[in-house]
Amino acid sequence: MTETEKRRMELLQQTRNMYSARYSPPAVHPRYQATYQSLYKENTGDEEDSKKGTLGVRMTIAVLLFCLFAAAKYNGVKETETVANEIQKEYHSLVDFLIFD
């Protein structure tokens, strides 16, 4: 091999290593992003942000929905009684479910 061929082979190998996806994390769904970051140990600097949960938001929404339902029942809306009766009804099999059109 000549010096030029050796240099071309070396540059080709460097380019393959540079653009290789072997050592980079794969594209993943955002739900599993924290797991992949911990596996590949990429320090992005925002580890604090990835650990935030949504419990507070979900609890706030649940309390607001409960208050809305309680206010509707207090004001005498008939649909709330229907919903409460359907929740309390016991079903013994899938055949007992009503199909609403």
Secondary structure, 3 states (H helix, E strand, C coil): CCHHHHHHHHHHHHHHHHCCCCCCCCCCCHHHHHHHHHHHCCCCCCHHHHCCCCHHHHHHHHHHHHHHHHHHHHCCCHHHHHHHHHHHCCCCCHHHCCCCC
